[in-house]
Amino acid sequence: MFDGGPRQVLAAGDPAPDFCLPNQFGEPVSLAALRGTAVALVFYPFAFSATCTAELGELRDHRERFAAAGVRLLAVSADSKYALRSYAAAENLGFELLSDFWPHGAVAQSYGVLDEGRGMALRSTFLIRAQGGIADVFSSPTGQVRPLERYWQALEQL
């Protein structure tokens, strides 16, 4: 069992594991279908939590910077698609939230960022190149937002 400390199984240069998850509307989103587009895959613990709401709100407020860089912003948690739909609407997020609900946390586990003891994704970001390789990985401890500056540094890796 994971003890809650930081760990990274995947690193820059590794291939990004494929996945297919429903977004907040129940529509399937797969990494394979996004080949040709860079992706910022943002794992976060829980919808409606204070830290996650602050962090995703910052991403919402700067989503045009991702779009200008040609990067699709996808946020992933182990919440159900129904909770994510309410969350996205309440916070007016404007980007896709993916539900890693069942099998619970399987995609987070494939990226090495599942805290099995608490049933949540760790706060980690994977910037994935259009060809499918991981360009950059960064994270922050539970309860701390990832700094926006770190996202901008990651975009430079493309």
C-alpha positions as CSV (number, residue, x, y, z in Angstrom):
1,M,0.0,0.0,0.0
2,F,1.2,3.5,-0.8
3,D,2.2,5.5,2.3
4,G,1.1,8.9,1.0
5,G,4.7,10.2,0.3
6,P,5.7,11.4,-3.2
7,R,6.5,8.9,-5.9
8,Q,6.8,9.0,-9.6
9,V,6.7,5.8,-11.6
10,L,6.7,7.5,-15.0
11,A,9.1,10.2,-16.0
12,A,9.9,12.4,-19.0
13,G,10.8,10.3,-22.0
14,D,8.5,7.4,-21.0
15,P,5.6,6.5,-23.2
16,A,2.3,7.7,-21.8
17,P,-0.1,4.8,-21.0
18,D,-3.2,4.9,-23.1
19,F,-6.6,5.2,-21.4
20,C,-10.2,5.8,-22.2
21,L,-12.3,7.6,-19.5
22,P,-15.7,9.3,-19.6
23,N,-15.7,13.0,-19.3
24,Q,-18.2,14.9,-17.1
25,F,-20.9,14.3,-19.8
26,G,-20.2,10.6,-20.1
27,E,-18.4,11.0,-23.5
28,P,-15.4,8.7,-23.9
29,V,-12.0,10.4,-24.1
30,S,-9.0,8.3,-25.0
31,L,-5.3,9.3,-25.3
32,A,-5.0,7.3,-28.5
33,A,-7.8,9.4,-30.1
34,L,-5.8,12.5,-29.1
35,R,-2.6,11.5,-30.9
36,G,-1.4,14.6,-32.8
37,T,-2.4,16.8,-29.9
38,A,-0.3,17.6,-26.9
39,V,-2.1,16.9,-23.6
40,A,-1.7,18.2,-20.1
41,L,-3.0,15.4,-17.9
42,V,-3.8,16.9,-14.5
43,F,-4.5,14.4,-11.7
44,Y,-6.2,15.8,-8.6
45,P,-7.7,14.2,-5.5
46,F,-11.3,15.3,-5.3
47,A,-13.9,17.5,-6.9
48,F,-15.3,20.2,-4.6
49,S,-12.3,20.1,-2.2
50,A,-10.8,23.6,-1.4
51,T,-7.3,23.0,-2.7
52,C,-8.5,21.3,-5.9
53,T,-11.1,24.0,-6.5
54,A,-8.4,26.7,-6.1
55,E,-6.0,24.9,-8.4
56,L,-8.5,24.0,-11.2
57,G,-9.8,27.6,-10.9
58,E,-6.3,28.9,-11.7
59,L,-6.2,26.5,-14.7
60,R,-9.6,27.7,-15.8
61,D,-8.5,31.3,-15.7
62,H,-5.4,30.5,-17.8
63,R,-6.8,27.9,-20.2
64,E,-6.2,30.1,-23.2
65,R,-2.5,29.8,-22.6
66,F,-2.8,26.0,-22.9
67,A,-4.9,26.5,-26.1
68,A,-2.3,28.9,-27.5
69,A,0.4,26.3,-27.0
70,G,-1.8,23.6,-28.7
71,V,-2.2,21.7,-25.5
72,R,-5.5,20.0,-24.5
73,L,-6.1,20.3,-20.8
74,L,-7.6,17.2,-19.2
75,A,-8.2,16.9,-15.4
76,V,-8.6,13.5,-13.9
77,S,-10.0,12.4,-10.5
78,A,-11.6,9.2,-9.1
79,D,-14.9,11.0,-8.7
80,S,-18.0,9.9,-10.7
81,K,-18.9,11.6,-13.9
82,Y,-22.1,12.9,-12.2
83,A,-20.1,14.6,-9.5
84,L,-17.7,16.0,-12.1
85,R,-20.6,17.4,-14.2
86,S,-21.9,19.3,-11.1
87,Y,-18.4,20.4,-10.2
88,A,-17.5,21.7,-13.7
89,A,-20.8,23.6,-13.9
90,A,-20.5,25.1,-10.4
91,E,-16.9,26.3,-11.1
92,N,-17.5,27.1,-14.8
93,L,-14.3,25.2,-15.6
94,G,-14.5,25.1,-19.4
95,F,-12.3,22.1,-19.8
96,E,-12.9,18.4,-19.6
97,L,-12.9,16.5,-16.3
98,L,-12.3,12.8,-16.6
99,S,-13.8,10.2,-14.3
100,D,-11.3,7.5,-13.1
101,F,-14.1,6.1,-11.0
102,W,-14.3,2.5,-12.1
103,P,-12.2,0.5,-12.0
104,H,-11.5,2.8,-9.2
105,G,-8.3,4.8,-9.9
106,A,-7.0,2.4,-12.6
107,V,-5.6,5.2,-14.8
108,A,-4.0,7.0,-11.9
109,Q,-2.5,3.7,-10.9
110,S,-1.1,3.2,-14.5
111,Y,0.6,6.6,-14.2
112,G,1.9,5.7,-10.7
113,V,-0.1,8.4,-8.9
114,L,-2.9,6.5,-7.0
115,D,-2.9,6.7,-3.3
116,E,-4.6,3.3,-2.7
117,G,-5.1,3.9,1.0
118,R,-7.2,7.0,0.5
119,G,-8.7,6.0,-2.9
120,M,-7.6,9.2,-4.6
121,A,-5.2,10.4,-7.3
122,L,-2.1,12.3,-6.1
123,R,-1.7,15.9,-7.3
124,S,0.5,15.2,-10.4
125,T,0.7,16.6,-13.9
126,F,2.0,14.8,-17.0
127,L,2.6,16.9,-20.1
128,I,2.3,14.5,-23.0
129,R,3.7,15.2,-26.5
130,A,1.5,15.0,-29.5
131,Q,3.4,11.8,-30.4
132,G,2.5,10.2,-27.1
133,G,5.7,10.5,-25.0
134,I,5.9,12.2,-21.7
135,A,7.6,15.5,-22.0
136,D,7.5,16.6,-18.3
137,V,6.1,15.4,-15.0
138,F,5.6,17.4,-11.8
139,S,3.6,17.1,-8.6
140,S,2.9,18.8,-5.3
141,P,2.1,17.3,-1.9
142,T,-1.5,16.8,-0.8
143,G,-3.0,20.1,0.2
144,Q,-0.7,22.3,-1.9
145,V,-1.5,23.6,-5.4
146,R,1.0,23.2,-8.3
147,P,2.4,26.6,-9.1
148,L,1.2,28.0,-12.5
149,E,4.9,28.8,-13.3
150,R,5.6,25.1,-13.2
151,Y,3.0,24.6,-15.9
152,W,4.6,27.3,-18.1
153,Q,8.0,25.7,-17.7
154,A,6.4,22.4,-18.7
155,L,4.9,23.9,-21.8
156,E,8.4,25.0,-22.9
157,Q,9.4,21.3,-23.0
158,L,7.2,20.9,-26.1
